[in-house]
Amino acid sequence: MLIDAKTMDRLEDELGDLAVQWRRKPDHATVKKYHRLYKQLVELGWDQSLDVESHLPNELMPQEYHDLRARPRENAGADLQVLTERELDVFRKLLTGASNREIAALLIISESTVKNHVSSILTKLQLTDRREVVRYVRIHNVDIDSLQP
């Protein structure tokens, strides 16, 4: 059963609030509420990654969280198909932790071109910063070897 975006946003906010509450005062009751709400979100069709503030420590995260992380997303490879060949080159270098300057030198392009490619990659994959590229690969179980030229 899918629900409207406004309700889903409200539930995600509640999840974040519970995480903040737990950080202020760790207790079992808050963890139980968090697990119950997380399970409800998953049952409603939610499969999004959480922002850092909405996380409990990994060992306290519900089983549904671990199941979602372990499950390859069906369209993760398709998401990468929206990238141009050059964007994939930059994407691969981002996974190594290379700076824009290092990527530019390796690919023999200008640093401003690298910045443009990084911006395009983030937009196309709906990511907010380059650190999320690594997280994206991990969460969506992207086969890094398949990204090789």
Backbone as CSV, one residue per row, in Angstrom:
resi,resn,N_x,N_y,N_z,CA_x,CA_y,CA_z,C_x,C_y,C_z
1,MET,0.842,-1.175,0.000,0.000,0.000,0.000,0.898,1.252,0.000
2,LEU,0.706,2.094,-0.973,1.481,3.331,-1.044,0.645,4.487,-0.516
3,ILE,1.300,5.449,0.107,0.591,6.602,0.644,1.157,7.864,0.020
4,ASP,0.464,8.974,0.238,0.880,10.225,-0.380,2.199,10.729,0.214
5,ALA,2.878,11.558,-0.566,4.202,12.055,-0.198,4.187,12.859,1.094
6,LYS,3.117,13.612,1.331,3.041,14.440,2.539,3.031,13.564,3.794
7,THR,2.255,12.497,3.758,2.186,11.584,4.899,3.526,10.880,5.080
8,MET,4.134,10.465,3.972,5.421,9.789,4.036,6.470,10.728,4.639
9,ASP,6.476,11.997,4.226,7.409,12.977,4.786,7.209,13.136,6.284
10,ARG,5.939,13.161,6.709,5.640,13.300,8.136,6.193,12.109,8.919
11,LEU,6.001,10.904,8.375,6.499,9.705,9.055,8.031,9.688,9.091
12,GLU,8.663,10.124,8.003,10.126,10.206,7.985,10.616,11.210,9.026
13,ASP,9.905,12.332,9.158,10.270,13.332,10.173,10.139,12.746,11.575
14,GLU,9.082,11.975,11.810,8.899,11.332,13.114,10.056,10.387,13.411
15,LEU,10.495,9.654,12.378,11.619,8.748,12.550,12.859,9.534,12.978
16,GLY,13.110,10.659,12.307,14.233,11.515,12.677,14.114,12.044,14.094
17,ASP,12.891,12.441,14.478,12.660,12.944,15.833,12.961,11.881,16.881
18,LEU,12.579,10.631,16.588,12.861,9.537,17.518,14.369,9.309,17.658
19,ALA,15.091,9.423,16.546,16.551,9.256,16.602,17.178,10.352,17.465
20,VAL,16.707,11.581,17.292,17.214,12.702,18.102,16.887,12.459,19.568
21,GLN,15.652,12.024,19.836,15.225,11.746,21.213,16.125,10.677,21.829
22,TRP,16.443,9.626,21.072,17.293,8.558,21.587,18.701,9.082,21.888
23,ARG,19.221,9.976,21.011,20.564,10.513,21.258,20.612,11.357,22.528
24,ARG,19.517,12.045,22.817,19.471,12.858,24.040,19.369,11.983,25.282
25,LYS,18.539,10.935,25.170,18.317,10.065,26.316,18.079,8.644,25.799
26,PRO,19.164,7.869,25.657,19.024,6.512,25.134,18.161,5.646,26.050
27,ASP,17.115,5.075,25.487,16.285,4.156,26.251,15.615,3.150,25.314
28,HIS,15.244,2.033,25.872,14.677,0.923,25.114,13.326,1.285,24.495
29,ALA,12.518,2.053,25.196,11.180,2.413,24.689,11.284,3.205,23.381
30,THR,12.240,4.117,23.301,12.418,4.904,22.082,12.868,4.011,20.931
31,VAL,13.764,3.059,21.218,14.216,2.132,20.187,13.036,1.310,19.669
32,LYS,12.178,0.861,20.574,10.999,0.081,20.155,10.072,0.912,19.275
33,LYS,9.838,2.174,19.639,9.001,3.059,18.816,9.632,3.265,17.446
34,TYR,10.945,3.468,17.443,11.685,3.670,16.194,11.523,2.445,15.285
35,HIS,11.731,1.257,15.848,11.604,0.026,15.071,10.186,-0.127,14.517
36,ARG,9.193,0.158,15.337,7.790,0.028,14.911,7.504,0.985,13.748
37,LEU,7.958,2.227,13.854,7.720,3.215,12.800,8.503,2.864,11.537
38,TYR,9.724,2.410,11.711,10.536,2.029,10.550,9.854,0.878,9.807
39,LYS,9.393,-0.113,10.537,8.706,-1.260,9.924,7.450,-0.792,9.197
40,GLN,6.712,0.122,9.798,5.505,0.670,9.166,5.849,1.354,7.848
41,LEU,6.919,2.149,7.850,7.339,2.822,6.622,7.681,1.818,5.523
42,VAL,8.426,0.776,5.876,8.803,-0.242,4.897,7.557,-0.944,4.357
43,GLU,6.622,-1.259,5.235,5.378,-1.910,4.796,4.561,-1.024,3.866
44,LEU,4.719,0.281,3.994,3.999,1.222,3.134,4.719,1.446,1.796
45,GLY,5.828,0.744,1.600,6.519,0.841,0.326,7.737,1.738,0.330
46,TRP,8.121,2.232,1.489,9.256,3.134,1.599,10.542,2.331,1.515
47,ASP,11.475,2.781,0.674,12.770,2.093,0.585,13.903,3.086,0.414
48,GLN,13.746,4.245,1.012,14.730,5.321,0.870,15.862,5.158,1.869
49,SER,16.975,5.782,1.543,18.056,5.814,2.510,17.761,6.925,3.510
50,LEU,18.316,6.790,4.686,18.093,7.763,5.754,19.209,8.783,5.788
51,ASP,18.865,10.008,6.170,19.936,10.959,6.407,20.585,10.619,7.745
52,VAL,21.757,11.132,7.960,22.553,10.768,9.137,21.805,11.033,10.438
53,GLU,21.056,12.126,10.495,20.366,12.482,11.731,19.252,11.493,12.076
54,SER,18.765,10.747,11.103,17.660,9.823,11.339,18.124,8.424,11.709
55,HIS,19.414,8.214,11.802,19.962,6.900,12.117,20.151,6.708,13.607
56,LEU,19.913,5.494,14.046,20.386,5.039,15.342,21.721,4.347,15.046
57,PRO,22.493,4.040,16.069,23.695,3.254,15.800,23.321,1.957,15.069
58,ASN,24.156,1.478,14.163,23.842,0.312,13.336,23.327,-0.877,14.134
59,GLU,23.916,-1.121,15.291,23.502,-2.290,16.071,22.091,-2.143,16.639
60,LEU,21.562,-0.919,16.674,20.197,-0.702,17.166,19.179,-0.534,16.036
61,MET,19.662,-0.515,14.794,18.741,-0.348,13.674,17.901,-1.621,13.525
62,PRO,16.647,-1.475,13.085,15.785,-2.649,12.944,16.252,-3.568,11.804
63,GLN,15.808,-4.805,11.859,16.182,-5.783,10.834,15.777,-5.312,9.441
64,GLU,14.655,-4.609,9.331,14.198,-4.114,8.030,15.244,-3.208,7.385
65,TYR,15.938,-2.432,8.209,16.993,-1.553,7.719,18.104,-2.382,7.080
66,HIS,18.537,-3.400,7.786,19.611,-4.249,7.283,19.157,-5.012,6.035
67,ASP,17.902,-5.440,6.022,17.358,-6.137,4.849,17.344,-5.226,3.626
68,LEU,16.915,-3.966,3.814,16.882,-3.020,2.700,18.285,-2.748,2.168
69,ARG,19.240,-2.613,3.059,20.613,-2.327,2.631,21.214,-3.502,1.886
70,ALA,20.824,-4.719,2.262,21.390,-5.910,1.634,20.738,-6.218,0.287
71,ARG,19.543,-5.699,0.078,18.794,-6.007,-1.136,19.228,-5.092,-2.277
72,PRO,19.654,-5.685,-3.388,19.993,-4.824,-4.516,18.749,-4.138,-5.044
73,ARG,18.858,-2.856,-5.335,17.736,-2.127,-5.913,17.621,-2.491,-7.373
74,GLU,16.420,-2.785,-7.821,16.199,-3.257,-9.180,16.697,-2.273,-10.223
75,ASN,16.530,-0.998,-9.984,16.872,-0.028,-11.021,18.188,0.693,-10.779
76,ALA,19.016,0.193,-9.875,20.275,0.891,-9.601,21.154,0.957,-10.840
77,GLY,21.260,-0.141,-11.571,22.034,-0.125,-12.808,21.412,0.797,-13.831
78,ALA,20.076,0.802,-13.881,19.379,1.675,-14.824,19.644,3.133,-14.490
79,ASP,19.736,3.463,-13.193,20.029,4.834,-12.800,21.357,5.285,-13.401
80,LEU,22.336,4.394,-13.393,23.656,4.747,-13.912,23.643,4.878,-15.428
81,GLN,22.662,4.293,-16.091,22.576,4.399,-17.545,22.264,5.817,-18.002
82,VAL,21.777,6.656,-17.093,21.505,8.048,-17.465,22.787,8.872,-17.545
83,LEU,23.892,8.307,-17.043,25.162,9.023,-17.074,25.836,8.832,-18.428
84,THR,26.476,9.889,-18.899,27.254,9.783,-20.131,28.517,8.975,-19.841
85,GLU,29.214,8.567,-20.882,30.448,7.807,-20.709,31.471,8.610,-19.897
86,ARG,31.575,9.908,-20.154,32.534,10.740,-19.422,32.098,10.895,-17.967
87,GLU,30.792,11.027,-17.728,30.298,11.106,-16.351,30.600,9.807,-15.605
88,LEU,30.499,8.673,-16.305,30.856,7.394,-15.673,32.345,7.362,-15.333
89,ASP,33.173,7.927,-16.208,34.609,8.019,-15.912,34.826,8.805,-14.615
90,VAL,34.159,9.949,-14.502,34.278,10.781,-13.305,33.701,10.047,-12.100
91,PHE,32.559,9.381,-12.278,31.910,8.601,-11.220,32.895,7.570,-10.654
92,ARG,33.575,6.847,-11.538,34.551,5.837,-11.103,35.655,6.481,-10.257
93,LYS,36.118,7.647,-10.692,37.191,8.330,-9.959,36.686,8.852,-8.614
94,LEU,35.433,9.277,-8.567,34.861,9.730,-7.290,34.882,8.597,-6.267
95,LEU,34.663,7.377,-6.736,34.647,6.222,-5.833,36.009,5.962,-5.194
96,THR,37.066,6.462,-5.836,38.409,6.284,-5.271,38.732,7.373,-4.252
97,GLY,37.861,8.380,-4.156,38.105,9.487,-3.237,38.965,10.585,-3.838
98,ALA,39.163,10.522,-5.149,40.007,11.522,-5.817,39.360,12.907,-5.763
99,SER,40.193,13.925,-5.633,39.721,15.309,-5.646,39.432,15.728,-7.086
100,ASN,38.765,16.858,-7.255,38.510,17.370,-8.603,39.821,17.565,-9.366
101,ARG,40.811,18.104,-8.706,42.104,18.345,-9.341,42.733,17.017,-9.798
102,GLU,42.666,16.004,-8.929,43.233,14.699,-9.285,42.470,14.058,-10.446
103,ILE,41.147,14.170,-10.417,40.333,13.619,-11.502,40.669,14.321,-12.809
104,ALA,40.788,15.626,-12.756,41.121,16.395,-13.957,42.451,15.924,-14.544
105,ALA,43.437,15.719,-13.697,44.750,15.278,-14.178,44.673,13.872,-14.767
106,LEU,43.946,12.985,-14.106,43.831,11.605,-14.588,43.086,11.505,-15.922
107,LEU,42.048,12.330,-16.083,41.223,12.251,-17.292,41.644,13.267,-18.359
108,ILE,42.639,14.056,-18.029,43.163,15.078,-18.930,42.046,16.023,-19.396
109,ILE,41.357,16.577,-18.408,40.318,17.592,-18.638,40.514,18.683,-17.599
110,SER,39.834,19.799,-17.772,40.000,20.900,-16.815,39.245,20.599,-15.514
111,GLU,39.697,21.236,-14.468,39.046,21.074,-13.169,37.604,21.573,-13.220
112,SER,37.345,22.650,-13.967,35.969,23.159,-14.067,35.079,22.169,-14.821
113,THR,35.637,21.431,-15.774,34.861,20.395,-16.466,34.520,19.269,-15.496
114,VAL,35.465,18.914,-14.650,35.202,17.895,-13.624,34.063,18.359,-12.724
115,LYS,34.129,19.621,-12.287,33.065,20.168,-11.431,31.709,20.077,-12.119
116,ASN,31.679,20.384,-13.404,30.419,20.284,-14.163,29.921,18.845,-14.214
117,HIS,30.837,17.896,-14.447,30.441,16.489,-14.490,29.939,16.017,-13.125
118,VAL,30.641,16.405,-12.064,30.220,16.019,-10.715,28.820,16.570,-10.442
119,SER,28.593,17.812,-10.775,27.281,18.430,-10.576,26.203,17.682,-11.354
120,SER,26.504,17.322,-12.580,25.551,16.589,-13.412,25.255,15.204,-12.828
121,ILE,26.288,14.521,-12.362,26.125,13.202,-11.750,25.212,13.305,-10.529
122,LEU,25.495,14.271,-9.667,24.693,14.441,-8.450,23.237,14.725,-8.795
123,THR,23.020,15.567,-9.787,21.655,15.898,-10.198,20.945,14.676,-10.760
124,LYS,21.573,13.976,-11.669,20.949,12.828,-12.320,20.632,11.699,-11.343
125,LEU,21.506,11.513,-10.355,21.303,10.439,-9.381,20.579,10.921,-8.123
126,GLN,20.193,12.191,-8.111,19.476,12.812,-6.998,20.256,12.686,-5.688
127,LEU,21.538,13.031,-5.763,22.414,13.030,-4.599,22.744,14.472,-4.250
128,THR,23.147,14.705,-3.012,23.406,16.080,-2.596,24.888,16.445,-2.558
129,ASP,25.767,15.452,-2.371,27.195,15.756,-2.369,27.991,14.531,-2.781
130,ARG,29.264,14.720,-3.035,30.094,13.643,-3.572,30.258,12.479,-2.607
131,ARG,30.125,12.717,-1.308,30.194,11.610,-0.344,29.050,10.630,-0.562
132,GLU,27.915,11.159,-1.030,26.772,10.283,-1.263,26.975,9.348,-2.451
133,VAL,27.944,9.635,-3.306,28.234,8.735,-4.429,28.671,7.381,-3.879
134,VAL,29.585,7.398,-2.906,30.058,6.155,-2.294,28.897,5.468,-1.569
135,ARG,28.112,6.239,-0.832,26.960,5.697,-0.121,25.964,5.086,-1.113
136,TYR,25.764,5.752,-2.233,24.848,5.274,-3.277,25.277,3.887,-3.762
137,VAL,26.575,3.737,-4.035,27.089,2.454,-4.507,26.872,1.373,-3.458
138,ARG,27.132,1.702,-2.198,26.980,0.733,-1.114,25.521,0.367,-0.884
139,ILE,24.655,1.361,-0.795,23.243,1.117,-0.496,22.554,0.352,-1.614
140,HIS,22.895,0.685,-2.864,22.210,0.071,-3.999,22.943,-1.145,-4.556
141,ASN,23.968,-1.581,-3.832,24.731,-2.756,-4.244,25.149,-2.707,-5.702
142,VAL,25.637,-1.556,-6.118,26.116,-1.406,-7.493,27.379,-2.234,-7.649
143,ASP,27.417,-3.035,-8.696,28.585,-3.847,-8.995,29.673,-2.946,-9.555
144,ILE,30.645,-2.613,-8.728,31.681,-1.670,-9.129,32.473,-2.209,-10.320
145,ASP,32.676,-3.527,-10.370,33.416,-4.096,-11.499,32.704,-3.849,-12.819
146,SER,31.373,-3.780,-12.786,30.629,-3.539,-14.029,30.795,-2.102,-14.511
147,LEU,31.341,-1.247,-13.653,31.562,0.148,-14.043,32.883,0.332,-14.761
148,GLN,33.691,-0.701,-14.828,34.989,-0.589,-15.486,34.783,-0.441,-16.984
149,PRO,35.644,0.349,-17.634,35.500,0.549,-19.091,35.778,-0.735,-19.859
